[in-house]
Amino acid sequence: MISSRFVIAFFIAGCCCGASAQADQATVQRIVQHGKNENQVMRHLWHLSKNIGPRLTGSPKLLQACDWTMLRFKEFGLKNVHLDYWGEVPVGFERGERQTGRMVAPYEWDFEFTTPAWSPGTGVKRRGVAILEPTTMAEYEKVKGKLRWAWLISQGGTRQPGSERAQVDALIAKAGIAGRVSASRSDLVVTGGRYSGLDYNNLPKDVRITIRKKDMDRIMYSLQKGKEVKLEFDIQQRFLKGPKPVYNVVAEIPGTERPDEVVIVSGHLDSWDGPGSEGTCDNGTGTMVALEAARILMATGAKPKRTIRFILWTGEEQGLLGSRAYVQNHRDQLDKISAVLVDDGGTNYQGGVTCTAAMEPLIRMALQPAMDAFPEFPMRIQIVERIPRGGGSDHAPFNGVGVPGFFWFETGRANYNYVHHTQHDKFEEAIPEYLVQSSVNTAAAAYILACAETMLPREQPAAAPASGSGR
């Protein structure tokens, strides 16, 4: 006779596993055990960070990273590995090995600094006096004889057309200065830049450098004491004749029963490229988690019923360009996408997702193996009435057209602001145990979603206002 306790336990287990009844539990266990005990995510991340480095959209290093990840996917045994073209950059850009800056008088002090991507470097080592940027004609008259090859210490402010400040700027533009130096708001220097509107035959010529606040404090203290300050910068940067084509990297584990239905696992492979950065935590971590998830699934013989498609986006830092183009270029296939998983928040562990109540049972089943395997890294599921349509990463274009996109909560001890687009985005900031959890969770969740009885339920479009109900 079966005990009532057994019946209750069997009923609970059946309810919990119903959403993922198609997933082979032995395969799930292999995924977890192999991922925990033989994980290679840090090996992938080391190569990407140290051997390739930062990967600006349209740069040779990004193309190198695309080629390398394609090779890894092929070695793991994935299918349909290819580059998915989405656009072009009008002018390429890359930084050279020489990236130094310092104060040489009244004493020596090394700077940490950045310059915008798609902006000129110094070409050769430039040493010159530091002069406060004149903002009035009277100030200009006092320093005009010293401006050639000087470093102007920027004082910010706006320039209205026709104003005295604008007139002073026009005179400075003809004076042959070495460049402008401004201060960061803190001791973090943040890299950005724009390529839109660039013409290789008419490239920008102004050298613009941002140094740490504490570096600028030293300059200003000496200037205020009446001392002559000399700065030296040697910044090697090159524009590359374009246009440069740009691609997303795509690889698949084909589905055995419903190959036209897809679960997407993704992160963005591009990064900013400021001096010091290796593009590790934004977003080498997320893309190498995806790469390792693919390896784990192949190594454990996982046979998903839907296709699991791995996509490493590019152009994310310039406005989600790769993922936006994918949604546009593949709009006739969007109704076959069950879920889009995006890892792009640094080196912390995957701490859960936001979803609707209708999605929650299947999402919980997808996350349960990692919850059980890593109890020290708790995850949460946040229930909302409607998934937000905005967002600063590659899930947003999918959510915008009603495809369920999920941005993993990044939970843990790492301070993302410390590395986000800064000089500190290096391999040494990555936390191995968090990335092991993330890669195991990604592999298990993708497999369970790909094997579920149905695709994830989608939100119904918001109801239109009733006729005559306007204000």
N, C-alpha and C positions, 0 to 999 in steps of 0.2 A: 504494500500500500504506500502511495506517495504521500509524504507529510505535507501538511498545509503550509509549512515554512518553505518547502521546496517549490510548491505551486506559486506562492507569492513571489519568491525570488525569480522564478522562471518568467512570470508575467512582467515584472519590472525590467528584466533583461530584454525581453521581447519588445517592450515599449521603447526602451532606450536605443535599441539597435534597428528599429524599423526603418528609420530614415536612411540608414546606410546598409540595409540588408544585403545589397549586392556586393559590398566590399568583402573580399576574402580576408578573414581575420588573421589567418596564418601569415598572409602577405603583410598586413599591417604590423604584426609583431616583428617580422623580419626587417621592415623599414625602420622601426624604432630601434631595435637592437643594433643593426648595422650602423645606423646613423649616430647612435650614442658611442659605440665602441670603435668604429673605424672611420670617423669623420675626417674629411679632408678640406673643409672650408677654409681653414687658415692657410693651408698650402696654396690654394687658388688665390687667396687674397694677397699673400706675400708676393707672388709673381706679378699680379696685376699692379700692385702698389710700387714695388721695388724695381722690377724689370721693365715695366711699361711706364708707370707714373700717371700724372694727371692727364685728362683726356678731353680737351676742349672740342666742342662740336666743330666738325670740319677740319680738324687738325690731323697730321700724320699719326700721332699717338692714338687717337680714337680709332682710326682705320686699323692700326696694328692690334688694338684691343678687340676689334670686331673679328679680325682674322684669327686671333688666338682663341677666342671663345668658340668660334665656329669649329676650329680644329678639336677643341676639347669635347664639344657636343658629339662630333663624329666619332671620336675615339670611344666615347661612352656607349655608342651604338644607336643614338637617336636618328630619326629619319627627317627628310625634307629640310635639311639644314641649309639655310640660305640667307642672303642679305635682302631685306625688303626696302627698296628705294622709296624715300618720301620727299626728297627735295634737294636743294643745294645751297651752299654758302657762297656769296659772290667773291669773297676774298678769304683765302686761308690765313692761318696765323700760328706761329709756334715760338716758344721761348728757347733761348740758347742756354748753355751751361753757365755763362757769366751772368750772375745776378748778385751784385754786391753794392752796398751803399754804406757810407759812414761819414762822421764828422772828423776832420783831420786837424782842425784848429778851432779854438785855443787848446784842445786836447783831443785825443783819439777816442772815438766811441762808435761801435758798430750799430747799424740800424736794422730793424726788421721792417719790411716795406712790401708794397705791391704796386703794380701799375695796371690800368685796365687792359683786358684782352683787346686785341685789334687796335693797339696804339703803339707808337714807335718807341724804341729804346734809345739809348744814348749813342749806339753805334760803336764808339770807342770810350775809353775811360775819360770822364769829364770832371775836372776839378775847378771849382769857382767859389767866389765869395757868396755868402747868404745875405740877401737883402730883403727887408720887408717890402712886400708888394705895394707900390704906390697906388693910392686910390683917388688922389686929387692932383690937379696940375701943379700945385705948389710942392707936393711931395715928389712928383715926377721930376721937377726941375732940380731938386736936391740930389737925385741919384742917377740922372740920365747918363752921366759920364761913366758909370760903373756897371751898366747893365749888360754889356756884351759878355757872354759866357757866365753870367751870374745865375745863381739859383734863387728864384723868387719864392719867398715864404708867403704862401697864399693866406689872405685874410678873409676869404669868403665874400659873401654879400652878392647882391643882384646887380645886373647891368641893364638899365633901361636904355633902349635906343635913343641916341642923341644926348644922353646924360654926360656929365663930366667924367664919370667912371668909364663910360664907353669910349670917350675920346682918349683917355689915358691908356686904355687897353689897346687901342689902335696904334698908338705910339710904341708901346711895349712890343707889339707884334713885329715891328720893324727893327727892334734894337738888337736882335741876335742873342737872346737869353739862352741859357742851357736848358731851362725847364722850370716847372712850378712844383713846389713841394707843399703838401698840406698834411694836416694831422688827422688821424683816426679819432673816433670818439673815445676809444679805450686803448688797451694794449693789444687788442685784436685788430688785424688789418684784413679787410674784406675785399675780395676780388670780384669784379663784375666786368661789364663791357658789352658793346653792341656792334654787330656787323651790318645791320640794315643801312642801306644807302651808300655803302663803301664802293669806291671805284678804284681799281688797281692803278689807273693812270692819274689819279688825283687823291693820293692817300693823305691821311692826317699827319701833321709834322710836329705838333706840340707834345712835348714830353711831360707827362703828369705822374707824379709819384705821391703815394700816401704812406706815411710812416706812423709808427706807434705814437700814442699820446705822450708817453714818457720820453721818447726820442725828441719830439717837438718841444717838450718842456725844457730840455737841456739847451736846445738852440735858442729858445726865447730868453732863457735866463742869461745866457752869455751876451746876446744882443742888447738886452736891457741894461747890462753892466757896461756897455760901450765897447765890448771886445769884438775884434774881427773874427767872424766865423767863416770857416771854409768847409765846403762839403764836396764829397767825391762819390760819383755813381758810375758804375760800369754795368750796363743793362743791355744784354743781347736779345733782341727780338726781331722776328722776320715776318713780313707779309709774304704770302704765297699766292701766285697768280691763280685765279679761279676761272670759272666757278668750280667748287669742290662738291661732288655729290655726297649725300649723307644717307645712312641706312639704319634701320633696326635689324638686330640679329634675331633670327627665328629658327627654332628647332622643335621637333615633335616626338612624342611617344604616341603612335597611332592607336585609336580606340579599336577594341576587338568587336564591338557590337554596334555602336553608334558613332562611327568615326567622324561624322559631319558635325556632331555636337562637341563643344570645346570647353575646357577649363584652362584659363590663361594664368601662367605664373610669370611674374615680371619684376623688373627694377630698371633704373636708368643707368646706362653704362658711361654716359658723358659726365664730365665734371668741370669745375673751374680749375684754373691752372696757375694760380698765384705762386710766387717764389716760396718754397718750403712745403707746399701742398703736394700730396701724392694721390689725392682723390679717393682716399680710403673709405671714410665714413659717409661720404656723399658723392657717389653711392656705390663704391666698391663693395661694401658690406652687403647691400641688398642684391646686387647682381651675382656675387659669388655665393650667396645663400641659394639663389635660383639655380646656379650652375651645380652646386653640391646636391641640391634636391633632385636634379635630373640624374646625377651620378648614382645617388642612393636608390632611386627607383629602378634604374637599369641594372644595378648590381644585385638587387634583390629579386629580380625577375618579375616585377610588377606588370600586370596586364590590365590596364584600365579599360573600362567598357567605352568611355568617351575618350577623345583625344586630349592629351595634356600638351598644351602648346607653351613653350618657353619663349618669351620675347624680352630682349634687352633693348630698351628704348634709347634713343639719342635725341638731342635737341631739347631735353627736358629743361635744362637751365635757361634756355632762351624762350620759354613759354609753352612747355609740353608739346613741342612741335611734332616729334615723332609719333606720339600716341594720338594726337589730334588728327594727323594725316592718316594714321591707320584706321581710325573710326570712319573717316571720310572715304578712304579708298576701298574699304571692305564693308561698306554700309549694307550691302546685300547679304552679308553673312552674320550680321549682328544678332539676329534672332536665334542663332544656334550657339551663342556663347552663354554658358551657364553662370560663370563667375570669372572675375578678373582680380587676381591677388597681386598687390603691389607692396613691395618692401622698400621703403625709402625714408628712413627716419634715423639713421645712424646705427651705432653698434649695440644699442640695447636689445633686449630680447622681444620676441613677438608676444605682446601682452593681451591680445584679443582684437575684436573688431566691433564696428557699429553695424547693426542690421535691423530689419523690420521683424515684427512678431511672427509673420508667416515664414520668414527665412530661418528663424532661431533654432528650431529642432534639428535641421540638417547642419547648420553651422556648428551647433554644439557637438553633434556627432563627429564632425570633421576635426574639431579641436580636442576632443576627449583623449585620444592617444597621447598627445603631448602633455595634456594636463596630468595624466596618470604617470607618465614617464619622468616629468620634471616638476614634482610637487613644490620644489623650492622656487619655481618661477610661475606664480599663479597668473591665470588669464581670466579676462572678464568679457562678457558679451553685453554690449550696450544696446538696448532696444529703443528704437525711435519710430515715430509714425511714418516719416519719410526720410530716406537717405539724402543728405545734403547734396545739392547739385554742383557746388563749388569745390574748391580744394586746390592745394598747391603741388599736386603730384599727378602721376599718370592714370590714376583711377578716375579723375574728374571728367575727362572727355567721355568715358563710358557711362558714368552715372548721368551725365547730361542728356544722353539719349535713351535712358532707361535700362541699360545693361548693368547688372549688379557688380559694382566695383568696390573693392575693400582695401583700405589702407591700414596696415597692421598698427595697433598701438605699440609704441616703443617704450618699454618699461624697464627701469633699471637705474644704475648709479651714474651712467655717463651723462655729461653735460653737453648736449648737442650744440648749443650756441658757441661753445669753445672751439668746435671744429668746423662749423657750418660756413663754408666759403672762405675759411681763414688759413693762415700759415701753419696751423696745427693739425690739419687734416692728414694725419700720417698713420702708417701701419701700427705704430706703437700704441695708438689710442684704441685699437680694436680690442674687444673683450671676448676671448675664445669661447668661454662657456655659454655666453649669450648667443653667439653665432651658431654653435652646435644645436642649441634648442631651436633656433629659428629655422635652420635647414631641415631638421627632423620634422618640425611642425609643418613646414611648407610641403614636404614630400608626402606626409601622411594625409594632411588636409586635402591636397590636390587629388590624391588617389581616391579618397573616400567620396569627394564630390564627383569625381569622374565615374564612379561606380554606382552612384545612388539611383534609385528607381526613376527619379525625375530630375530635370534641371531645377535649379533654384527658382522658387516663385518670384515673379516680378511684380513691382508695384503697379497698381492701376493708375492711369493718368489722372491728374487732379481734376475734380469735377468742375465744369464751367459754371460760372454764376448763373443762377436762374434768371429768366427773362424779366426785366423790369426791376431787378434787385439792386441796381447800381445806386450809388449815393447821389 
